[in-house]
Structure formats: C-alpha cells, structure tokens
Amino acid sequence: MIWASERNRKQVKNIIDKIENQANRMILGNFRSTPCAFLNRQTPDQHPIKRILNSEMLNQPSTHPSPIHNMLDQQSLTQLNINNIEIIHQHQIQPWESFSLEINNMKVNKEKAKEVVNNQITQMKTDSENLLFTDGSNIPEQGTAAAALLNNSTSFACRINSAKNSSSFEAEVTAINIGLKIFKNNLNNLHSGTQHFIFNNQLNIFCDNQATLTAISKPPKSTSLQFRFNKIFTLLKSISSNPTTPIQLFWCPAHVGISENERVDTLAKEATIDNQQFQLEDQPQSLSTLQQQIQKKYKFNKIKKPLIRNNIKLTTLPFKIFNKLNQIERGGGAAIYQLRQ
C-alpha cells in the first residue's frame, strides 16, 4: 500500500506502470501464441516524432512561442529527412521463446587477444569450420560502408550512406547482416549441390566491435536500428536451426595484425567512396542517428539557477535533506488524517 500525494506522484505512476506491465505479460502469456501481428497492426504507420512535429507545424502558432517552436520550421524538418525515419515495433518474439549466443574472448586482455584469436583461427581452419569476418567504416566527407569476408575467399563491401546520415555502429551491424546473407546463400547452394565455397560445419563470426556482438547475441529489442537487428535475428535463427551449422560469436582486436580482420577493414574503408559499384539505397534512417543530428544542430545553454526554499538560496541541491523533510511531512499528514477519522 502506498499513500498517493502530489509529492510522490512520479513514484506512484511508476508503480502503477509496473503493475500494468506485469498484467499485460500475464494476459499475453495465457494465449497459445502472442498476437504479434495484431500488436504490430496497431502500431502507427508513421513515427510518433513525425506526427508531433507535423502537428506543431500545421497548427496555429502560439502568440508567445517557446524557444523550441521558434527553432522549428519546414526547412529544418526537410533537412532532417524525417520521412524516412525507421518504425520501431513491439513484441518481436513470443514471451516463452528463448535465443542466446555466447560471445567468446570478451574477457581476454587486448595484449593477449591477438595470440588467442590467431590460435583460434588456426584450429578452426584445421577443423574445416567456417570463418566470417565483418567490419564497418565511417569516414567524414566520404561516407559509411560495411564489408564481410567469408572463409578468406568470398567477400562483399558496399556503401551504406553518407557519414552524416549513418553511424559507425550502424555500419558494423550492417556488415553482420551482409555476412550472414552471404553464408545463407552459400549454404543453400551447398545443399542443392551447385557450389562448395563453404563447409557444412560450424559458423564462427569475428567482429572487433563488442557492442555489435552484444546486440546480436540476444533477440532484437524495441530500440533504434531494430529493422536491421530483425533481419540479423531471422538469419541467425535460420542458420542455427541446421544442426550441422551452429553459430559462435568471437570478439577480435582491431589493427593488431590479424590478416583477415585487416583485409575486411580495408574493404570497408575503400567502399566509403561515392563511386563504388554497390550502394544500399532507400535505407530507413535510424532514430539514434536523427537524435545525434538534432543535438548537433540545436545546442541548448543550460543555466543552473539556485533553488529557493523557505527564502534560502541553494546552489547545490541537498536531496538527502529534502527527502527527509518530505518523509516527515508525509508522516505528519498521514497522522493528522488518521486522527480526523
């Protein structure tokens, strides 16, 4: 039981939200399958940010606009290219569905990592296992590109976007997606007997970006770049469903002389130039990239004003004292209410 008042309104709201969340999970858990199609169908066709901005632009402006409204105009919205912003969906997998991939070498010191990775590569080649190296590159004034190298023989690199409209993390994630597509196509050809560029054995994915490996090792979340993670998740499940091709993730250090990693890094950097043969077009703009652009475009000066309480100016807020005072006031209010009853 919690006493609701104006002072603890935020705390009460958080508790109610948690109760509602648990109730929804219990309700969905009673179904044989989570109604993902229904939930996604209820998702708006366009991103909420776009609706809010359009509403602010089309409605009658206030006679006393805020600084935010003063900065917004149709030209700035066009420059931000919000029409192509990604749509983030909820409930991508069933509540009872589990998926997890172990990431190797995450706790290995960088000084020892080169030796460890080289030994792993040598052993995998001896065991005729598949090796996939991926890398992304973001070079200002040139662009963002991704590359993948499979078994040191099959490679593909392409330009994703300009350096302004996509991040290096997006390039790393796209490189994983490209590499898995290459392996999946070769796996289909292997089963049909048309070509033999891969082994019908374990797939080992090497990447020098730990954040990317952590993100793909679990089911996709309702966060930015979800459209890319969904494709990766589908490919990982499809490949690992074959008992002869399990998947292992490996972190490897960058720029320490690992030949396959250096080669795929070079491929990614070369693909950032505009006149490359392959270029991904009509890619949704990630929400995180748009947020970074807005933060760079609009800089706010934060002015720290002193707080006045009981006619005393406080430059540093004594939160512990305030919390104690609030507890005393709440306790006194509760006692008075009980006495009145």
Contacts in CASP RR format, 6 or more apart in sequence:
PFRMAT RR
TARGET T0000
AUTHOR 0000-0000-0000
METHOD contacts of the structure
MODEL  1
MIWASERNRKQVKNIIDKIENQANRMILGNFRSTPCAFLNRQTPDQHPIK
RILNSEMLNQPSTHPSPIHNMLDQQSLTQLNINNIEIIHQHQIQPWESFS
LEINNMKVNKEKAKEVVNNQITQMKTDSENLLFTDGSNIPEQGTAAAALL
NNSTSFACRINSAKNSSSFEAEVTAINIGLKIFKNNLNNLHSGTQHFIFN
NQLNIFCDNQATLTAISKPPKSTSLQFRFNKIFTLLKSISSNPTTPIQLF
WCPAHVGISENERVDTLAKEATIDNQQFQLEDQPQSLSTLQQQIQKKYKF
NKIKKPLIRNNIKLTTLPFKIFNKLNQIERGGGAAIYQLRQ
2 8 0 8 1.000
2 11 0 8 1.000
2 12 0 8 1.000
2 15 0 8 1.000
3 330 0 8 1.000
3 334 0 8 1.000
4 12 0 8 1.000
5 330 0 8 1.000
7 326 0 8 1.000
7 329 0 8 1.000
7 330 0 8 1.000
8 326 0 8 1.000
8 330 0 8 1.000
25 95 0 8 1.000
28 34 0 8 1.000
28 35 0 8 1.000
28 91 0 8 1.000
28 95 0 8 1.000
29 95 0 8 1.000
29 96 0 8 1.000
33 94 0 8 1.000
34 91 0 8 1.000
34 94 0 8 1.000
34 95 0 8 1.000
36 91 0 8 1.000
36 92 0 8 1.000
36 94 0 8 1.000
39 89 0 8 1.000
39 90 0 8 1.000
39 91 0 8 1.000
40 89 0 8 1.000
40 90 0 8 1.000
40 91 0 8 1.000
43 87 0 8 1.000
43 89 0 8 1.000
43 90 0 8 1.000
44 51 0 8 1.000
44 87 0 8 1.000
45 87 0 8 1.000
46 87 0 8 1.000
47 82 0 8 1.000
47 85 0 8 1.000
47 86 0 8 1.000
47 87 0 8 1.000
47 88 0 8 1.000
47 287 0 8 1.000
49 82 0 8 1.000
49 85 0 8 1.000
49 287 0 8 1.000
49 290 0 8 1.000
50 82 0 8 1.000
50 83 0 8 1.000
50 85 0 8 1.000
53 72 0 8 1.000
53 77 0 8 1.000
53 82 0 8 1.000
56 69 0 8 1.000
56 72 0 8 1.000
57 72 0 8 1.000
57 73 0 8 1.000
57 74 0 8 1.000
57 77 0 8 1.000
61 69 0 8 1.000
62 69 0 8 1.000
71 298 0 8 1.000
76 297 0 8 1.000
80 290 0 8 1.000
80 293 0 8 1.000
80 294 0 8 1.000
80 297 0 8 1.000
81 165 0 8 1.000
81 285 0 8 1.000
82 285 0 8 1.000
82 290 0 8 1.000
84 282 0 8 1.000
84 283 0 8 1.000
84 284 0 8 1.000
84 285 0 8 1.000
85 284 0 8 1.000
85 285 0 8 1.000
85 287 0 8 1.000
85 290 0 8 1.000
86 224 0 8 1.000
86 225 0 8 1.000
86 226 0 8 1.000
86 227 0 8 1.000
86 284 0 8 1.000
86 285 0 8 1.000
86 286 0 8 1.000
86 287 0 8 1.000
87 227 0 8 1.000
87 284 0 8 1.000
88 222 0 8 1.000
88 223 0 8 1.000
88 224 0 8 1.000
88 226 0 8 1.000
88 287 0 8 1.000
89 222 0 8 1.000
89 226 0 8 1.000
90 222 0 8 1.000
92 219 0 8 1.000
92 220 0 8 1.000
92 222 0 8 1.000
92 226 0 8 1.000
92 230 0 8 1.000
92 233 0 8 1.000
93 99 0 8 1.000
93 219 0 8 1.000
97 219 0 8 1.000
99 218 0 8 1.000
99 219 0 8 1.000
99 233 0 8 1.000
99 236 0 8 1.000
99 237 0 8 1.000
100 217 0 8 1.000
100 218 0 8 1.000
101 216 0 8 1.000
101 217 0 8 1.000
101 236 0 8 1.000
101 247 0 8 1.000
101 248 0 8 1.000
101 249 0 8 1.000
102 217 0 8 1.000
102 248 0 8 1.000
102 249 0 8 1.000
103 210 0 8 1.000
103 213 0 8 1.000
103 214 0 8 1.000
103 217 0 8 1.000
103 249 0 8 1.000
103 250 0 8 1.000
103 251 0 8 1.000
104 120 0 8 1.000
104 248 0 8 1.000
104 249 0 8 1.000
104 250 0 8 1.000
104 251 0 8 1.000
105 113 0 8 1.000
105 116 0 8 1.000
105 117 0 8 1.000
105 120 0 8 1.000
105 250 0 8 1.000
105 251 0 8 1.000
105 252 0 8 1.000
106 210 0 8 1.000
106 213 0 8 1.000
106 251 0 8 1.000
108 116 0 8 1.000
108 251 0 8 1.000
110 253 0 8 1.000
110 256 0 8 1.000
113 251 0 8 1.000
113 252 0 8 1.000
113 253 0 8 1.000
113 256 0 8 1.000
114 253 0 8 1.000
114 256 0 8 1.000
114 257 0 8 1.000
114 258 0 8 1.000
117 206 0 8 1.000
117 250 0 8 1.000
117 252 0 8 1.000
117 253 0 8 1.000
117 258 0 8 1.000
118 258 0 8 1.000
120 204 0 8 1.000
120 250 0 8 1.000
121 131 0 8 1.000
121 258 0 8 1.000
121 260 0 8 1.000
124 131 0 8 1.000
124 202 0 8 1.000
124 204 0 8 1.000
125 131 0 8 1.000
127 201 0 8 1.000
128 199 0 8 1.000
128 201 0 8 1.000
129 199 0 8 1.000
129 201 0 8 1.000
129 202 0 8 1.000
129 203 0 8 1.000
129 204 0 8 1.000
130 150 0 8 1.000
130 151 0 8 1.000
130 183 0 8 1.000
130 198 0 8 1.000
130 199 0 8 1.000
130 201 0 8 1.000
130 202 0 8 1.000
130 203 0 8 1.000
130 204 0 8 1.000
130 245 0 8 1.000
131 150 0 8 1.000
131 151 0 8 1.000
131 152 0 8 1.000
131 204 0 8 1.000
131 206 0 8 1.000
131 260 0 8 1.000
132 148 0 8 1.000
132 149 0 8 1.000
132 150 0 8 1.000
132 151 0 8 1.000
132 179 0 8 1.000
132 180 0 8 1.000
132 182 0 8 1.000
132 183 0 8 1.000
132 203 0 8 1.000
132 204 0 8 1.000
132 205 0 8 1.000
132 206 0 8 1.000
133 148 0 8 1.000
133 149 0 8 1.000
133 206 0 8 1.000
133 207 0 8 1.000
133 252 0 8 1.000
133 260 0 8 1.000
133 261 0 8 1.000
133 263 0 8 1.000
133 264 0 8 1.000
134 146 0 8 1.000
134 147 0 8 1.000
134 148 0 8 1.000
134 149 0 8 1.000
134 172 0 8 1.000
134 175 0 8 1.000
134 176 0 8 1.000
134 178 0 8 1.000
134 179 0 8 1.000
134 205 0 8 1.000
134 206 0 8 1.000
134 207 0 8 1.000
134 264 0 8 1.000
135 146 0 8 1.000
135 147 0 8 1.000
135 172 0 8 1.000
135 175 0 8 1.000
135 207 0 8 1.000
135 208 0 8 1.000
135 254 0 8 1.000
135 261 0 8 1.000
135 264 0 8 1.000
135 265 0 8 1.000
135 267 0 8 1.000
135 268 0 8 1.000
136 144 0 8 1.000
136 145 0 8 1.000
136 146 0 8 1.000
136 147 0 8 1.000
136 168 0 8 1.000
136 171 0 8 1.000
136 172 0 8 1.000
136 174 0 8 1.000
136 175 0 8 1.000
136 265 0 8 1.000
136 268 0 8 1.000
137 144 0 8 1.000
137 145 0 8 1.000
137 146 0 8 1.000
137 147 0 8 1.000
137 168 0 8 1.000
137 171 0 8 1.000
137 265 0 8 1.000
137 268 0 8 1.000
137 269 0 8 1.000
137 271 0 8 1.000
137 272 0 8 1.000
138 144 0 8 1.000
138 163 0 8 1.000
138 166 0 8 1.000
138 167 0 8 1.000
138 168 0 8 1.000
138 171 0 8 1.000
138 272 0 8 1.000
139 163 0 8 1.000
139 269 0 8 1.000
139 272 0 8 1.000
140 163 0 8 1.000
141 163 0 8 1.000
142 163 0 8 1.000
142 272 0 8 1.000
142 273 0 8 1.000
142 274 0 8 1.000
143 159 0 8 1.000
143 160 0 8 1.000
143 161 0 8 1.000
143 162 0 8 1.000
143 163 0 8 1.000
143 166 0 8 1.000
143 272 0 8 1.000
143 273 0 8 1.000
143 274 0 8 1.000
144 159 0 8 1.000
144 160 0 8 1.000
144 161 0 8 1.000
144 162 0 8 1.000
144 163 0 8 1.000
144 165 0 8 1.000
144 166 0 8 1.000
144 167 0 8 1.000
144 168 0 8 1.000
144 170 0 8 1.000
144 171 0 8 1.000
144 272 0 8 1.000
145 157 0 8 1.000
145 158 0 8 1.000
145 159 0 8 1.000
145 160 0 8 1.000
145 171 0 8 1.000
145 268 0 8 1.000
145 269 0 8 1.000
145 270 0 8 1.000
145 271 0 8 1.000
145 272 0 8 1.000
145 276 0 8 1.000
146 157 0 8 1.000
146 158 0 8 1.000
146 160 0 8 1.000
146 171 0 8 1.000
146 172 0 8 1.000
146 174 0 8 1.000
146 175 0 8 1.000
146 177 0 8 1.000
146 178 0 8 1.000
146 268 0 8 1.000
146 271 0 8 1.000
147 155 0 8 1.000
147 156 0 8 1.000
147 157 0 8 1.000
147 158 0 8 1.000
147 175 0 8 1.000
147 178 0 8 1.000
147 264 0 8 1.000
147 265 0 8 1.000
147 267 0 8 1.000
147 268 0 8 1.000
147 271 0 8 1.000
148 155 0 8 1.000
148 156 0 8 1.000
148 157 0 8 1.000
148 175 0 8 1.000
148 176 0 8 1.000
148 178 0 8 1.000
148 179 0 8 1.000
148 182 0 8 1.000
148 264 0 8 1.000
149 155 0 8 1.000
149 260 0 8 1.000
149 263 0 8 1.000
149 264 0 8 1.000
149 267 0 8 1.000
150 179 0 8 1.000
150 182 0 8 1.000
150 183 0 8 1.000
150 186 0 8 1.000
150 197 0 8 1.000
150 198 0 8 1.000
151 197 0 8 1.000
151 198 0 8 1.000
151 199 0 8 1.000
152 260 0 8 1.000
152 263 0 8 1.000
153 197 0 8 1.000
154 182 0 8 1.000
154 186 0 8 1.000
154 197 0 8 1.000
155 263 0 8 1.000
155 264 0 8 1.000
155 267 0 8 1.000
156 178 0 8 1.000
156 179 0 8 1.000
156 182 0 8 1.000
156 278 0 8 1.000
157 267 0 8 1.000
157 268 0 8 1.000
157 270 0 8 1.000
157 271 0 8 1.000
157 276 0 8 1.000
157 278 0 8 1.000
158 178 0 8 1.000
158 271 0 8 1.000
158 276 0 8 1.000
158 278 0 8 1.000
158 279 0 8 1.000
158 280 0 8 1.000
159 271 0 8 1.000
159 272 0 8 1.000
159 273 0 8 1.000
159 274 0 8 1.000
159 276 0 8 1.000
159 278 0 8 1.000
159 279 0 8 1.000
159 280 0 8 1.000
160 166 0 8 1.000
160 170 0 8 1.000
160 171 0 8 1.000
160 174 0 8 1.000
160 279 0 8 1.000
160 280 0 8 1.000
160 283 0 8 1.000
161 280 0 8 1.000
161 283 0 8 1.000
163 272 0 8 1.000
164 293 0 8 1.000
165 285 0 8 1.000
165 289 0 8 1.000
166 283 0 8 1.000
166 286 0 8 1.000
166 289 0 8 1.000
167 286 0 8 1.000
167 288 0 8 1.000
167 289 0 8 1.000
167 292 0 8 1.000
169 209 0 8 1.000
169 211 0 8 1.000
169 212 0 8 1.000
169 225 0 8 1.000
170 225 0 8 1.000
170 228 0 8 1.000
170 286 0 8 1.000
170 289 0 8 1.000
171 268 0 8 1.000
172 207 0 8 1.000
172 209 0 8 1.000
172 211 0 8 1.000
172 212 0 8 1.000
173 212 0 8 1.000
173 215 0 8 1.000
173 216 0 8 1.000
173 225 0 8 1.000
173 228 0 8 1.000
173 229 0 8 1.000
173 232 0 8 1.000
174 228 0 8 1.000
174 280 0 8 1.000
175 207 0 8 1.000
175 264 0 8 1.000
175 268 0 8 1.000
176 205 0 8 1.000
176 207 0 8 1.000
176 212 0 8 1.000
176 216 0 8 1.000
176 232 0 8 1.000
177 228 0 8 1.000
177 231 0 8 1.000
177 232 0 8 1.000
177 235 0 8 1.000
180 232 0 8 1.000
180 235 0 8 1.000
180 236 0 8 1.000
180 239 0 8 1.000
181 235 0 8 1.000
183 198 0 8 1.000
183 203 0 8 1.000
183 239 0 8 1.000
184 235 0 8 1.000
184 238 0 8 1.000
184 239 0 8 1.000
186 195 0 8 1.000
186 197 0 8 1.000
186 198 0 8 1.000
187 198 0 8 1.000
187 239 0 8 1.000
187 242 0 8 1.000
187 245 0 8 1.000
189 195 0 8 1.000
189 197 0 8 1.000
190 196 0 8 1.000
190 197 0 8 1.000
190 198 0 8 1.000
190 200 0 8 1.000
200 244 0 8 1.000
200 245 0 8 1.000
201 244 0 8 1.000
201 245 0 8 1.000
202 245 0 8 1.000
202 246 0 8 1.000
202 247 0 8 1.000
202 248 0 8 1.000
203 239 0 8 1.000
203 245 0 8 1.000
203 246 0 8 1.000
203 247 0 8 1.000
203 248 0 8 1.000
204 247 0 8 1.000
204 248 0 8 1.000
204 250 0 8 1.000
205 247 0 8 1.000
205 248 0 8 1.000
205 249 0 8 1.000
205 250 0 8 1.000
206 250 0 8 1.000
206 251 0 8 1.000
206 252 0 8 1.000
206 260 0 8 1.000
206 261 0 8 1.000
207 213 0 8 1.000
207 249 0 8 1.000
207 250 0 8 1.000
207 251 0 8 1.000
207 252 0 8 1.000
208 251 0 8 1.000
208 252 0 8 1.000
208 253 0 8 1.000
208 254 0 8 1.000
208 261 0 8 1.000
210 251 0 8 1.000
213 249 0 8 1.000
213 251 0 8 1.000
215 229 0 8 1.000
216 229 0 8 1.000
216 232 0 8 1.000
216 233 0 8 1.000
216 236 0 8 1.000
216 249 0 8 1.000
217 249 0 8 1.000
219 233 0 8 1.000
220 226 0 8 1.000
220 229 0 8 1.000
220 230 0 8 1.000
220 232 0 8 1.000
220 233 0 8 1.000
221 229 0 8 1.000
224 286 0 8 1.000
224 287 0 8 1.000
224 288 0 8 1.000
224 289 0 8 1.000
225 286 0 8 1.000
225 288 0 8 1.000
227 284 0 8 1.000
236 247 0 8 1.000
239 245 0 8 1.000
239 247 0 8 1.000
240 246 0 8 1.000
240 247 0 8 1.000
252 258 0 8 1.000
252 261 0 8 1.000
254 261 0 8 1.000
254 265 0 8 1.000
255 262 0 8 1.000
255 265 0 8 1.000
270 276 0 8 1.000
271 278 0 8 1.000
304 315 0 8 1.000
306 313 0 8 1.000
306 314 0 8 1.000
306 315 0 8 1.000
307 313 0 8 1.000
307 314 0 8 1.000
307 317 0 8 1.000
308 314 0 8 1.000
END
